[in-house]
Every structure is written in C-alpha cells, then in structure tokens.
Amino acid sequence: MIPFNKPPFIGNELNFIQDAINQQKISGDGQYTKQCSKILENMTKSEKILLTTSCTHALEMSALLSDISVGDEVIMPSYTFVSTADAFVLRGAKIIFVDIRPDTMNIDENLIEKAITKQTKAIVPVHYAGVSCEMDKISKIAQSYNLKIIEDAAQGVYSFYKGRALGTIGDFGCFSFHETKNYSMGEGGAILIKDQDKIEQAEIIREKGTNRSKFFRGQIDKYTWVDYGSSYLPSDLNAAYLYAQIQNPDIINNNRLKSWNYYYEQLNELKLDGKIELPYIPQECIHNAHMFYIKAKNLQERTELLSYLNKNGVNAVFHYIPLHSSPAGKKYGKFIGLDMYTTKESERLLRLPMFYGITREQQDIVIKKIKDFYAINN
Ligand SMILES: *Cc1c(COP(=O)(O)O)cnc(C)c1O
C-alpha cells in the first residue's frame, strides 16, 4: 500500500534530540526552540515567531491577543479544519462562514464584505494547500472596517504571496508542525506576530500568564503572575526534531515540489481530456507543494475512484466536510450568502499520496491507477 502520508524525517533528527538530552534541557524555550524561531524568522522575514504546542494553540493565542470575546463575529471559510473555528468559539465568538473560490478552494475575497456586521472583529483566511488567499483584497477590507486578520497558514509554511511569506501578512499568522505537514515536530506550531506591542503579551500568554520569558533574558530579577495565560510552550525535544528539518528548508521543499510537478505533468493529459481537474496556482503565489489534489466529476465518481485506488494499493483520501454542515458548525456558526462551491467542490476533491521522499515508482503506480480507472470508466 502506498501511504497517504509519511512524517517527514531527514535523517539527523536524533542527533539533535540526543544533544538536547545531553544538555539536560528538554522543557520549553531551550536552545532548539530559540534556534527554530530564529530560522523561521529569517525564512519568513517575520517580526517575531514563537513556537507553540500546535497550530490550534497558535490560533487560540491569536484569538486571545485579538481580544475576541462573547458576541463577536469572525469570518472564515467553511471549508477548513475544525481548529480554525474552535479557537474563536472558545472565546464565545460566532463563526460566520462564507463561500470559497472553486479554483483555489480558498475563501472568496469578494464575498467577505457582505458578511461584515457591527459585531465583526476578524477575518481568518486559510491558505489551503499552501496556496495563498487573495491577501491584497482581504487586507484592504480589514483596513477599511478596522478588522484583525489572523492567517491560518498551517499548510503554508515557506509559501509566498507577492514575495511575502504566508503568515506575515495579517496581524497574526499560525503555522503547524504536525506530522502531516511539510515540516514537523510531531505535534507543534508557531505564532507569527506583526505588531511589536503584542510580543510581550504573547510571551506572557504562552508562559502561563507569567513574565518568565523576560526573566530568562535577564530583564527582570524574578518572575511573577502578571496576566491570564496558559501553557503553549513546546518541549525542546520536539523543537530539536524540527530544527533538523528547517536548517535547510529547501531539502524538503525541493523534494516535494519535484513530486508535485511530476504528478501535474503526468496527469495533465486527463485534465486536457476533460476527465479531471488539477490544482490552480495564481501567478502571484509561490506554493510549497503541501498537497496534491485532483477533482473528479462529482461525489459519485470520486467515491468510485477512491474505492478503486484503495483496492489497488493507493491510499488516496478526501478532505474536509464543510464545517457549516457539522453539528458544532450549526451550533456556533452561520453561513452567509449562497453555498455555491463549498459543498460541491469539497465532494469532488481527492488527495493523492504526497510526502517528503515519495519515490517516482510510487508516484507512477498512483498515476497509472488513476489512468486505468478513467480508461475503464470511459
Ligand atoms: C493542520 C491544520 C490545523 C491544525 O494544526 P495542529 O498543529 O494539528 O493544531 C489548523 N488549520 C489547518 C488549515 C490545518 O491544515
């Protein structure tokens, strides 16, 4: 069976983990946590990046730092992971879902303005598959209505929009280093902070409401409880694993892009025949090959194709069930405008095996099985 995903492993992760153990520093904010932040800041030209225990927790921190509270409204696509919404629901916000664009599966920037009310506090663009949302338009709307932008860039680490790294364009950006993402630390993430004035509060929230970060930098001589907070600080053991992978981020990135491009070239024939659709990358976007998906004609054809591939040793999978159709989505959210594409496009989409180190032979099998399916079902 060709797996859908393999956790990224470069080869020297264990050396760094061993080093953290030898240095007797395995809790948070050790040297690997610090070095990872620095590397990520250089990669993205971000003002400030703090590693977190997950992207979910980076989103929760963003909600706290944006002062989201009961009755506020937050606009996002319904086609996303549950955490995008959960982080704001935890603060008592109402989730306002708007439709996606069928070409990128990202929030339709032209529908956002109609969903804004007096209660709206933030927009949460999700960069699906590491391909950027239309951030110029979204930034303009946020500016004119005085809204915060929190980028869910879980899938967009080392992706760019008009030369700017995803996660650095909004007020806050959130990365994921889960094992299903391009770079990993098992479970983990990061928050990117644009506003200098928010950095200290972010450090306090991440450190259980204490000013311990300042204490460690020698800026104060003892630390104390200064505000609300939680424990969003990852272990240095996990950071050591991540460090191995982002020291030279192009190793993973180039490998993934090569595999992504190969799928695209080899499946283009089916696209030209009108059998399937392939991902669309807008000109202003540089993507990170986080995902390779194809679109079948409809739900029925996708179901048949999935079952054919699974029976033939290829672990292809579908993706999000739109949140507005889930029990919690109905309870905490509301879809504004028409669902022209969210449901329809999500039902056609199928993700192919895609991971660091997937071999040509494995990809050739995937490609052949898809072509066989369409030859049989002509
Ligand atoms: C993976 C993912 C998350 C959650 O990331 P964790 O690090 O597992 O919390 C959130 N949003 C999107 C779009 C994701 O793909």
The ligand as an SDF file (V2000), in Angstrom:
LIG
                    3D

 15 15  0  0  0  0  0  0  0  0999 V2000
   -3.2620   21.0400   10.3480 C   0  0  0  0  0  0  0  0  0  0  0  0
   -4.1610   22.2310   10.3730 C   0  0  0  0  0  0  0  0  0  0  0  0
   -4.5190   22.8610   11.5740 C   0  0  0  0  0  0  0  0  0  0  0  0
   -4.1770   22.3100   12.9290 C   0  0  0  0  0  0  0  0  0  0  0  0
   -2.8280   22.1360   13.1490 O   0  0  0  0  0  0  0  0  0  0  0  0
   -2.3210   21.4310   14.5150 P   0  0  0  0  0  0  0  0  0  0  0  0
   -0.8730   21.7740   14.5450 O   0  0  0  0  0  0  0  0  0  0  0  0
   -2.5760   19.9760   14.3410 O   0  0  0  0  0  0  0  0  0  0  0  0
   -3.0920   22.0150   15.6380 O   0  0  0  0  0  0  0  0  0  0  0  0
   -5.2860   24.0100   11.5080 C   0  0  0  0  0  0  0  0  0  0  0  0
   -5.7000   24.5200   10.3380 N   0  0  0  0  0  0  0  0  0  0  0  0
   -5.3980   23.9240    9.1600 C   0  0  0  0  0  0  0  0  0  0  0  0
   -5.8710   24.5520    7.8850 C   0  0  0  0  0  0  0  0  0  0  0  0
   -4.6350   22.7610    9.1420 C   0  0  0  0  0  0  0  0  0  0  0  0
   -4.3480   22.1710    7.9710 O   0  0  0  0  0  0  0  0  0  0  0  0
  1  2  1  0
  2  3  1  0
  2 14  2  0
  3  4  1  0
  3 10  2  0
  4  5  1  0
  5  6  1  0
  6  7  2  0
  6  8  1  0
  6  9  1  0
 10 11  1  0
 11 12  2  0
 12 13  1  0
 12 14  1  0
 14 15  1  0
M  END
$$$$
